[in-house]
Amino acid sequence: MSDVITTCREGAILEVTLNRPKANAVDHITSRLMGDTFKAFRDDPELRVAIVKTAGDKFFCAGWDLKSAAAGVEVRNDDYGVGGFGGLQELRGLNKPVIACVNGMAVGGGFELALSCDLIYASNHSSFALPEIRAGVLADAASIKLPKRIPYHIAMELLLTGRWMDAAEAHRWGIVNEVLPKEKLDERVWEIARLLAGGPPLVFAAIKETVRVAETLTFQDAMNRVSRRQLATVETLSCSEDRLEGPRAFAEKRDPVWRGR
């Protein structure tokens, strides 16, 4: 891809690494590269799982590149590409699992990048903050997502004060799935990625679309849309070969072979 965004592919897994020293801050050019990378992942039928990580130990990602903004190189409403800021949070139709591998400080948009993933694994020296309040900027994605994921008053404290939260607290509030020693982080993330890569991709797609659509619906309305096959991924799953593979593999006492069709 570039020196800034590199990828590593193992079977159905794509590892995407942001490498922009010193703080892995994202400007609009980097964001566009990230969006193009995740769009290609979304559209590749051979890929099933993505890992998002960054280079270095100090910063996972410092978010929006404030130095470029202060120098007048760009403004906050610049075109950040197909997936919005960081390439993930506004990427439509991304129905594959994405895992964040957080090592270091996830600040502002870097925190939002992690929140855009389905699973978050962090090293024990990682920390999280939303300091946009001090720069007079809205942490837009976090303002939308955090109050739905953790207790309202904790989310508002983070948004209104910009205080730091360490990995242990993030795990306590359910933001992070696991906290691990730095030397074991990559191994654990790849273990989970390989587990998901062997799972049923059509079911994963149906799960992600159902969860996404249900955010704006009542329980019964969401159930009605699922049961009536009004979601494209649910319709695809219900008519697929994979729908029969699970029961067949169980009856034949073997592991299922998911073909994604």
Secondary structure, DSSP 8 states (H G I E B T S, - for coil): --SSEEEEEETTEEEEEE--TTTT-B-HHHHHHHHHHHHHHHH-TT--EEEEEESSSSEEE--B-HHHHHTTS--TTS---TTSGGGTTT-TT--S-EEEEE-SEEETHHHHHHHTSSEEEEETT-EEE-THHHHT---HHHHHHHHHHS-HHHHHHHHHH---EEHHHHHHTTS-SEEE-HHHHHHHHHHHHHHHHTS-HHHHHHHHHHHHHHTTS-HHHHHHHHHTT-SHHHHHHHTSSHHHHHHHHHHTTS-------
